[in-house]
């Protein structure tokens, strides 16, 4: 890492001071934003862009005063909150370190517009879609929904030099063909069906390559790259098509971290690295080829795999995937049987070797695909799977 201040702010002891501890866990809705607005109302300009389908305000935070314009939005999908938490940490970093030379340079060189929760109705209900069951990230051409319309209107008015599109990804993704979860993934979206690589894409590829270098010691072999198949209906593809370098951030699984607090820290680091590069105009295209060295995401993981279990007289593997369920403003992880097969090639974030012993449910119900299995009995021992 070239910059010593960034290295200092990346350290765990520094992050403990920076982390916005008032908001943790997977459930982040507009009610959370009141805490954020109260904390930073004297530091940044905060206003409401407009309203959601169900009349919830969509807030914008204005940070910095420079000529480089950056547009950032998170929780376009309401159940993808990790990057939102990281944005709050970034706000706190700016507040606590405003007098540090490199942070003050970011604030002096950049004007940053941030929408922490673009889809407040989806955030409230913990759904990917908005209140009209529309995926906002497929609505940037039709603009049929108020939330996507507001994003596009802000883009047109602001005319950003860079866009950052912040999302979460599922626990199924690996960083390439290896047993390493994709804790973070990135993409510079295509601008056309040919996936042309112009100067704008090269710039965003170069920034992503810089982020990967800065995070290499923190996430060895755990950063992936998304496929860049073109879809003009998506926000990133639309803005890239309009000539704005755009970066997709995807927050994924860190081992044992289903609340995504450890992933949150890595997203914060990635955002800081990204903004540092853009603010210092380190946008040369020389390193863009390093982007293609980032392994492509593959779907190689399940949350739990039971190996060599005796079930109905046959030795099988059983994969289990958590279903995220909102109850009383908290996300619970419901274990559901995903697949039963003689052998499952996927990796498990948790693996259990049944050693060809019989497994059963407490009530002797049949173990089938799509059945909820909060726990199983193996060798007269209860194995709990439910989380949260």
N, C-alpha and C positions, 0 to 999 in steps of 0.2 A: 504494500500500500504506500503510495507516494506521499500522502498527507498525514503528518503526525497528529494533527488535531482530530481527524476522523478516527484514527486508530485509538486515540484516547477516549472518544465518545463511543466507540464500539465495545470497549472493555465492559465486562460484567458489572464491576463495581460502579462504573459510570451509569450504566443502564438502570441499576437499582434506584438511582436518584432520579432518573429521567422518566421511568415508566409511570404512566398515568394510572395509579393503582385504584382510583375510584371506579374504574370500569374493567371488569374481568369476566371470563367465561365466554360462552358461545352466543348468548342472547344479548344482542345490542339493538335497541329500538330508539325511537325518537325521545322517549323519556330519558334515555341515557344522555342525549344531547344537551339537556338542561344543565347537567353537571358540567359539561364541557363549555357551554356558553357562559355559565357563571364564572368558571375558572379563567377564561381567556378573553372576556369581554373588554378588558382594558388593554389588551395586547394586540388584538387583531380586529378588523372590521367584520361584523357578522350581520347578515341580513337573510331574509327569506326570498328565494327566487320565485316561488309560487306554491301551488298546492298539489297534492296527490289526488288520485281518484276519490279517496275517502276524506279529502279536505285536510290532510295533515301537511304542515309546512315542510318545504324542502329548503334546507339552509345552505348558505354559501359562506365560507370563510375566506377573507382576503388577507393575504400575507405578503409582505415585502413591497418594494416600490420601484423595482428596476425595469429595464427595457425588455428583458427576456420574459415572455409570457408563457406560463405553464398552467394547463388545465388538468385537474386531478378529480376523479370521482370514484367512490367506493359504494358497496352494497347496492349496485345495480340489480343484483339478485339478493333478495331480502335475507336469505339464510346464509349469506357469505360475509361474516363479520370480522374475520381476523385482520384483514387489511385496514378496516375502520379503526380497530384498537391501535394498530401501529401508527395510523395517522394522528391519533390523539397523543401518542408518545412523541411523535415528531413535533407537534405543537408545543409540547412541554420542553423539548430540547431547544426549540427556538426561543422560548420564554426564558429558560434558565441560563442559556449560553449566548444571549443576544450580543454581549460585549466581546465574545471571542472573535478573533479576526476572521476566521473562515466562515463561521455562521453569519456574522454581520455582512460578509461579502455576498453570501447567498441572498440575504434579505435586501441588500443594496442593489444587487444585479438582477434580481428576479421579481416579477409580480406573479404570485401564485394564487389561483382560485381553486378552492377545494370544496367539493360537495361530499360530506362524509357519508350521508345516507340518501342516495338518489331514489330509492324505492321504500319509503317509510311504511307503506301498507304491508308490503311483503316482509319487511323487517319485524313489524308488529306480530304478524301471523306466522313468522318463520317459514316463509315460502320463497321459492325461487322467483315466482311470477308476481305480478302486481295484483291489485284487487279485482281486475277484470280478467285474471288468468292469462295475461300476456307476458311473454318473455321480453323484457325491455331491450335486451341485447339482440333481438331480432326485429326491432321496430324502428331502426334509424333511417329507413327509407320512407315507410308509410307514415311514421310519426303519428300514429293513431292514439297514443296515450299521452296524458299531460306530462308525465315524468320524462319520457323520451323527447317530447317536444321542447321542454324546458332545457334539457341538456343541449340539444341542437341549437336552440336560440342563443344560449350562452356562448356556444362555440362560434356562432356567426358574429355575435357582438364583440366578443373578446379577441377573436382571431389569434389563437395561441400559436406559439412557436413549437410547443411540444405538448403531447397529451399522454397522461398516465391513467390507464384503465385497470382498476384494482378488483381482484376476485379471489375466491377460495376454490380449491379443487378437492376432489374426493380422495379418500385414503387408498384407493385402488392403484394409484399411479406410482410407477417406479421411474427413477432417473436412468433411462436406458434399459438394456437387457441385463440387469443385475439385481441382486437382492438389496437394493438401496432405495428407500422411499424418496419421492420427489418432494422434498420439504418446500422448495421454491421452484417455480417454473416461470419462464419468460417467453415472450413472442413479440416480434415486430410483425404486425399483420401484413398480408399482401395488399397491394394497391390495385391489382387487376387479376383476371383469371390466369394470366401468364406468370404471375408471381414475379413480376419484373423487379429488379434491384436497381433503384435509382439512388441519388445522393441522399434523399430523405431517409430511405430505408437503411442505407449504409450508416448514417448517423445514429439511428436508433440501435442498429446492430452493434455499433461501436460502444455505445453507452452500456448496453446489456453485457457485452464482453468485459467492460470495466467493472461492473457490479460483481460479476462472477469472480474476477480476480480479487476484488476486495473481500469477498466472503469465503474465499477458498479454504482458509484455515478454520472457519467456523462450520462450514457445511461441506466437508470433503465428499465428493462424488454423490452429492444429494441435491444437485440443481439440474433441472431438466428444461427441455425446449419443446414448445408445442408445435404441432404441424401447422403450416401456414396456408392451408386450403382457403381459397377466397370465398367470402360470403358478404356481399355488399350490404346486407341487412344488419350486419353487426356494427357496433359503434367503432371499434378499432379500424375495421376495413373501410368504413365510410370516411373516417377522418384521414386515414392514410391515402385513400383515393383522392381526397381533396387537397393533398399536398402537405399534410402535417405529420412529422415524425411521431409515431405513436408506439408506446410500450405497454404490453399486457403483463401485469403481475398476477401470479397465481400462488396463493398460500396453501401449502399442503401439509402432510403429516410428518411430524417429528416423533421418533419412537416414544411411546407411552404418553404422548401429549394430546389427548383428545379434547382438552379445553383450548388447545392451540395458544398457550401462553409462551411456549418456547419458540414456536413458529412466528408468533407476533414479534418477538425480539429480532428475528432474522429479517422480517419484512421491514421493520424500522431501519435496520442497518442498510438494507437494499435501497430504501427510499433516500436515506441520507447520502449514500454513494451516488445515486442517480442525480440528485439535485446538485451535489457538489460538481459533478462533471458538466452538467448543463450550465450551471451558473458561471463556471470558469471557462465556458466555451471550449471545453476539451472534446470537441465534436469532430475530430478528424476521422476520415474514413479508412485509415491505414489498417486498423485492427478489426475491420468488419468481418474478415474471414474467420476470425477466432470464434465468432458466433456459431458457425456451423460445426465447431468442435464440441459444443454443448450437446450431450446425448438427448435424443428425442424421447419424450415420455412414452412409456408403454404401460398397459394395464396388467400388471403382474402380481398385484397384492390382494389379499383378503385380510380382514381384521383378525380373524382366528381361523386356524386350520387344525383339525384333529386328524392325525395320521394313524393309519393301521388300526382302525376301530372295528370291532366285531359287531356287525349290525345285521340282524335277520340271517345269521349263519354265513355271512360273507365279510371278508376283510375289505374295508373301504376307507377312503379319505372323505372328510366332511369339511366344507368351507362355510364360515359364518361371517355375515356382514352386518354391521350395525346400521339400524335405521334411526335417524335422529327425530325425536319426538318432543314437542314443546308441552310442558306441564308446569303450571304455576310459575311462569316466567323463568323456567330453567330447562335446559336441553338435557334429555335423557337418551341414552344410547341403548336401543332395543336390539338384542341379538337375534338375527333371523337366519335360518339355514339357507345358504345360497346354492350349494351344489353338493350332491353325493355321487361319488364316482370311484372306480377301482383305484385310480391314481389322479391326483390333482397337481398340475405342474406349477401353479401359482405359489408364491411365498406367503407366509402368514406373518402379520405383525406380532402375533402370539402363536406359537406352535406347541401342540401337545401330542406326544407319542403315546397312543393307547396300548401299544405293544400287543396287539391282537386280542385285547381283552374286550369283554362285552360292555357296551355303554347303553344307558337307558335314561329316560326321564323319570322324575320323581313319582309321577302319577301313572307310570307305565304307558303313557300315550306313545303313539308311533312317531318316530323321528322321520320327518319328510322334508323335502324342499319347501321353502316359504313358510315353515313353522317357526314360531318364536320359541327359543330355548334359553331361558334365563339361567338355567344350570342343568348339568347332566351328572349322572352318577357313574363313576368309574372306580372299580375296585373298592366299592363301599365308601368312597370319598366323594363329597359334593364339590363339583367344580363350578364356580360362579362365573357367569359371563356378562351379566348385566352391569352397565356402567352408568353412573350418574343418578 
